[in-house]
Amino acid sequence: MDFKYGCSLCGTEYEILSNLMVCPICSEKQQPDEPVRGILEVKLVGSLAPQFSIFDLLPVEERYFPPIPVGNTPLWEPRNIRLKTGFDHLYIKDDGVNPTFSFKDRASYLVSAFAKKSGINEIVLASTGNAGSSMAGVGAAAGQNITIFLPENAPEAKIAQSLQYGATVYKVKGNYDLAYDFSLEYSEVKGGMNRNTAYNPMTIEGKKTVSLELFKQMPSVPDYVFVSTGDGCIVAGVIKGFKDLFQLGLIGKVPVVYSVQAENSDALYRAKLSGAFENIPTSTIADSICVDMPRNGFHALKLLGDFNGEIIRVSDSSILQAQHYLASNSGIFSEPAGAAAFAGFLQVKDELDRDARVVVISTGNGLKDVASALKGVSAPSHSIHSIQEIL
């Protein structure tokens, strides 16, 4: 299998190089406050047997990957939820059991390997929390130096993770979008490899591995896949994985992917309706998908359009309800961003065929943001003095 870059907008092809992150042609046409349009997507050239190794579909050889067990996450068959919803073929892909408890490990794993192959030991990124702690953990296993820019309201658990893994952490007096800009400026001056989502092409390529795993884990390709969406990088990776499998003739269709956004952070949803992205301040309980201007917005919309994907919105209250419903009926404790995908399924389930194969991707562990989790349940209001008080 051979690999090359192809621009998602103009189609220009490039050799894969460590210092090439976005399409040079399209970047020159970029307007102020507009997300990069020319996302470089890894293209495949060759064929593959059905018994492939996932590493066969990645543009970095297996020997460069760090010794940390990323991926191969469990595919749950939640009996209680199946009975309650009537969907006998509902599955939950639990990426909260990755080494740093986040889906983002998939991208960090490949970026780390790409840096190793390129002889680079410094990696820089911006994050709402999960990508940062993920890169810090994977980087620790690889012996790499990680610098992270986080918005000042990032959950403490994610900051603590990053620091424990030995990363250098800077809190930005502002939101994720400002942290993103700071990280780009920092890497331009200091060098190293920038891991930013939708900037480093390996982020999307790493995230596609979830779809490759689903192909291996399921008896047949799913009909629907639900995934929470902020920057648009994960949903693009999910579609890219199935797109690659379809191109190689290993599956006969690409599933309908539901991109689920929080109502107060819904840039993709609004752009699909209006045809343009607006930089509007956002706020949602699901911090991992709280983005003013999605950096992978145009690319995600294109992929969703090409393969009949859907974009839906869910409220913060429905996210918290879905988080509790999922945990109390299956044993999967997902953080709000991951629960958003399940909230999306609950919202549209009556529109779907009950016999359909449905996958909901849970992207992070609930312990990542305990403060938010407590808002969706009734915690004890006081301590008891004796057992008689409750008998």
C-alpha positions in Angstrom: 0.0 0.0 0.0 1.3 3.4 -1.0 0.2 6.8 0.6 0.2 10.4 -0.6 -1.5 13.6 0.4 -4.5 15.0 -1.5 -6.1 18.4 -0.9 -9.7 18.1 0.2 -10.6 21.2 -1.8 -8.5 21.7 -4.9 -7.4 18.0 -5.3 -3.7 18.8 -5.6 -1.5 15.8 -4.6 1.7 16.0 -2.5 4.3 13.8 -1.1 3.9 13.1 2.6 6.4 15.3 4.4 6.7 16.2 8.1 6.7 20.0 7.4 3.7 19.9 5.1 0.4 20.3 7.1 -2.1 22.2 4.9 -2.5 22.7 1.2 -0.1 25.6 0.3 -2.3 26.6 -2.7 -5.6 26.9 -0.7 -3.9 28.4 2.4 -2.8 31.4 0.3 -6.5 32.0 -0.6 -7.7 31.8 3.0 -9.6 34.8 4.4 -9.2 36.2 7.9 -11.1 34.3 10.6 -11.8 31.5 8.2 -10.9 27.9 8.9 -8.2 26.3 6.7 -10.1 25.1 3.6 -7.4 22.9 2.1 -7.2 19.9 4.5 -4.6 17.4 3.4 -6.2 13.9 3.4 -4.1 10.8 3.1 -4.9 8.9 -0.1 -4.4 5.2 -0.6 -2.9 3.5 -3.6 -3.0 -0.3 -3.7 -5.1 -3.2 -2.6 -5.7 -5.1 0.6 -6.8 -8.5 1.8 -9.8 -8.7 4.2 -7.5 -10.1 6.9 -5.5 -6.8 6.9 -3.7 -5.4 9.9 -4.9 -1.9 10.8 -1.2 -0.7 10.5 -1.4 -1.7 6.8 -3.8 1.2 6.3 -1.7 3.8 8.1 1.0 5.9 6.4 3.6 5.2 9.1 5.2 1.8 9.6 4.3 -0.1 12.8 7.9 0.0 14.1 7.7 3.7 14.8 4.6 3.5 17.1 5.2 4.0 20.9 4.7 1.0 23.3 1.3 2.0 24.5 -1.9 -0.1 23.8 -4.0 2.4 21.9 -7.2 1.2 20.1 -8.8 -2.2 20.0 -11.5 -0.8 22.3 -14.5 -2.9 23.3 -17.7 -3.0 21.3 -20.5 -3.3 23.9 -23.8 -4.9 23.2 -25.9 -3.1 25.9 -28.7 -5.6 26.6 -30.8 -3.3 28.8 -30.7 -0.5 26.4 -31.5 -2.8 23.5 -34.6 -4.0 25.3 -35.7 -0.5 26.3 -35.3 1.0 22.8 -36.2 -1.9 20.7 -32.9 -1.9 18.8 -31.6 -5.4 18.9 -28.5 -4.5 17.0 -27.4 -1.4 19.0 -23.7 -1.2 19.8 -21.6 1.2 21.9 -18.0 1.6 20.9 -16.3 2.5 24.2 -13.2 4.6 23.5 -13.1 5.8 27.0 -11.0 2.8 27.8 -8.0 4.0 25.7 -4.8 4.6 27.8 -5.7 8.2 28.6 -9.4 7.5 28.6 -10.1 9.3 25.3 -10.7 8.7 21.6 -8.0 11.3 21.0 -5.4 8.7 21.7 -6.0 7.4 18.2 -4.7 10.6 16.7 -1.9 11.1 19.2 -0.7 7.6 18.5 -0.2 8.2 14.8 1.2 11.7 15.3 3.8 10.4 17.8 4.8 7.7 15.2 5.0 10.3 12.4 7.2 12.5 14.6 9.4 9.6 15.5 9.8 8.6 11.8 10.6 12.2 11.0 13.3 12.5 13.7 11.2 15.1 15.7 11.0 14.9 19.5 9.0 18.1 20.2 5.2 18.1 19.7 2.9 21.1 20.3 -0.8 21.4 20.3 -3.9 23.2 21.5 -6.7 21.4 23.3 -9.9 21.7 25.3 -8.3 19.0 27.5 -8.6 15.5 25.9 -6.2 16.0 23.0 -3.7 17.5 25.3 -3.8 14.8 28.0 -3.8 12.2 25.2 -0.7 13.6 23.5 1.0 14.0 26.9 0.3 10.3 27.8 1.3 8.9 24.4 4.3 11.2 24.3 5.4 10.0 27.7 5.4 6.4 26.4 7.4 7.6 23.3 9.9 9.7 25.3 8.8 12.9 23.5 8.5 16.4 24.8 4.9 17.8 24.7 3.8 21.4 25.0 0.0 22.1 25.4 -2.1 25.3 25.3 -5.4 24.9 27.1 -8.3 27.4 27.6 -8.5 28.6 31.2 -11.8 26.7 31.8 -10.4 23.3 30.9 -11.6 20.6 33.4 -9.1 20.1 36.2 -8.9 16.3 35.6 -7.6 16.9 32.1 -5.0 19.4 33.3 -3.9 17.1 36.0 -3.5 14.2 33.5 -1.3 16.4 31.3 0.9 17.5 34.1 1.3 14.0 35.5 2.4 12.8 32.1 5.2 15.4 32.2 3.9 17.8 29.6 4.5 21.6 29.7 1.1 23.2 30.1 0.0 26.8 29.4 -3.4 28.0 30.3 -4.7 30.6 27.9 -6.8 33.5 29.1 -9.5 32.8 26.5 -11.1 29.9 24.6 -9.9 27.0 22.6 -9.8 29.0 19.4 -7.3 31.4 20.9 -5.3 28.5 22.3 -5.2 27.0 18.8 -3.8 30.3 17.4 -1.2 30.5 20.2 0.0 26.9 19.6 0.5 27.6 15.9 2.5 30.7 16.6 4.6 28.9 19.2 5.4 26.0 16.9 6.3 28.4 14.1 8.9 30.0 16.3 10.1 27.1 18.4 9.8 24.3 15.7 8.8 20.7 16.4 5.7 19.1 15.1 2.3 20.6 15.6 -0.5 18.1 16.4 -3.4 20.4 16.1 -6.6 18.8 15.0 -7.4 19.4 11.3 -3.9 20.9 10.9 -1.8 17.9 11.1 -3.2 15.4 8.6 -2.3 12.5 10.8 -5.0 13.4 13.3 -7.8 12.5 10.9 -5.9 9.5 9.7 -5.4 8.2 13.2 -9.1 8.7 14.1 -10.2 6.6 11.1 -8.9 3.5 12.9 -12.2 3.3 14.9 -14.0 2.5 11.7 -11.4 -0.1 10.7 -11.9 -1.7 14.1 -15.7 -1.7 13.7 -15.3 -3.5 10.4 -13.3 -6.2 12.1 -15.6 -6.4 15.2 -19.0 -6.5 13.6 -20.7 -9.2 11.5 -21.5 -6.7 8.8 -21.0 -3.0 8.2 -23.2 -0.8 10.4 -26.2 1.1 8.9 -25.8 4.1 11.2 -23.0 5.6 13.3 -23.5 8.3 15.8 -20.5 10.5 16.8 -20.3 13.8 18.7 -18.8 16.7 16.8 -16.9 19.9 17.6 -14.0 20.6 15.3 -15.2 18.1 12.8 -12.1 16.0 12.9 -13.5 12.9 14.6 -16.5 12.7 12.3 -14.2 13.2 9.3 -12.0 10.4 10.5 -15.0 8.0 11.0 -16.2 8.6 7.5 -12.6 8.4 6.1 -12.1 5.0 7.6 -15.3 3.6 5.9 -14.4 5.5 2.7 -11.1 3.7 2.6 -12.7 0.3 3.1 -15.2 1.1 0.4 -12.5 2.2 -2.0 -10.6 -1.0 -1.4 -13.7 -3.1 -2.1 -13.9 -4.5 1.4 -17.4 -3.1 2.1 -20.3 -2.4 -0.2 -21.5 0.8 1.4 -20.5 3.6 3.7 -22.8 3.9 6.8 -24.9 7.0 7.3 -23.0 9.0 9.9 -24.9 11.2 12.3 -22.8 14.2 13.4 -24.2 15.2 16.8 -23.5 18.8 18.0 -24.5 20.6 21.2 -27.2 23.2 20.6 -24.9 26.0 21.8 -21.9 24.8 19.8 -23.4 24.0 16.4 -21.3 25.7 13.8 -21.5 22.7 11.4 -25.2 22.5 11.7 -25.6 26.2 11.0 -23.1 26.2 8.1 -25.0 23.3 6.4 -28.1 25.5 6.4 -26.6 28.8 5.5 -23.6 27.7 3.4 -21.1 29.7 5.5 -19.4 29.5 8.8 -19.9 32.2 11.4 -17.5 32.8 14.3 -20.1 32.9 17.2 -19.0 32.4 20.8 -20.1 29.0 22.2 -20.8 27.4 25.5 -21.8 23.8 26.3 -21.6 21.3 29.1 -19.7 19.1 26.6 -16.4 20.9 26.7 -14.7 18.6 24.3 -17.0 19.7 21.5 -17.2 23.4 22.4 -15.7 25.2 19.4 -16.5 28.6 18.0 -15.0 28.0 14.6 -14.5 24.4 13.6 -11.0 24.0 12.0 -12.1 21.0 10.0 -15.5 22.4 9.2 -15.4 22.5 5.4 -13.8 19.1 5.1 -16.3 17.5 7.5 -19.3 19.0 5.7 -17.9 17.8 2.4 -17.5 14.2 3.6 -20.9 14.3 5.3 -22.4 15.5 2.0 -20.6 13.0 -0.1 -21.9 10.1 1.9 -25.4 11.2 2.9 -24.4 12.0 6.5 -26.7 13.9 8.9 -26.0 16.7 11.3 -28.3 17.1 14.4 -28.3 19.1 17.6 -28.9 18.2 21.2 -29.4 20.3 24.2 -27.2 20.3 27.3 -30.0 18.9 29.4 -30.5 16.0 27.0 -26.7 15.3 27.1 -26.8 15.1 30.8 -29.9 12.8 30.7 -28.2 10.6 28.1 -25.0 10.4 30.2 -27.0 9.1 33.1 -29.2 6.8 31.0 -26.2 5.2 29.3 -24.3 4.7 32.6 -27.3 3.4 34.6 -28.4 1.0 31.9 -25.2 -0.3 30.5 -22.3 0.5 33.0 -20.6 2.8 30.5 -19.7 6.1 32.2 -19.1 8.6 29.3 -18.1 12.2 29.6 -20.7 14.7 28.2 -19.1 14.9 24.7 -19.3 11.2 24.4 -22.9 11.1 25.8 -23.9 13.7 23.2 -23.7 11.0 20.5 -26.0 8.8 22.6 -28.3 11.7 23.1 -28.4 12.1 19.3 -29.4 8.5 18.9 -32.2 8.8 21.5 -33.5 11.9 19.7 -33.9 10.3 16.3 -34.3 6.6 17.1 -38.0 6.7 16.2 -37.0 7.7 12.6 -34.7 4.6 12.2 -35.4 1.0 11.2 -35.5 -1.1 14.4 -33.6 -3.8 12.6 -30.7 -1.5 11.6 -27.2 -2.0 12.9 -26.5 1.1 15.0 -23.2 2.1 16.5 -22.8 4.9 19.1 -19.2 6.0 19.7 -18.5 7.0 23.3 -15.4 9.2 23.0 -14.3 9.7 26.6 -14.6 8.5 30.2 -16.9 10.3 32.6 -14.2 10.7 35.2 -12.6 13.3 32.9 -15.2 15.8 34.0 -16.8 14.9 37.3 -18.2 18.4 38.0 -20.4 18.1 34.9 -21.4 14.5 35.7 -22.8 15.6 39.1 -25.1 18.1 37.4 -27.1 15.2 35.8 -27.8 13.3 39.0 -29.1 13.9 42.5 -26.1 13.8 44.9 -26.7 13.2 48.7 -27.6 16.5 50.3 -26.2 15.5 53.7 -24.4 12.8 55.7 -26.4 10.4 57.8 -25.5 9.8 61.5 -27.1 6.4 61.8 -28.7 3.7 59.7 -32.1 4.3 61.3 -32.3 7.6 59.4 -32.9 5.7 56.1 -34.7 2.6 57.4 
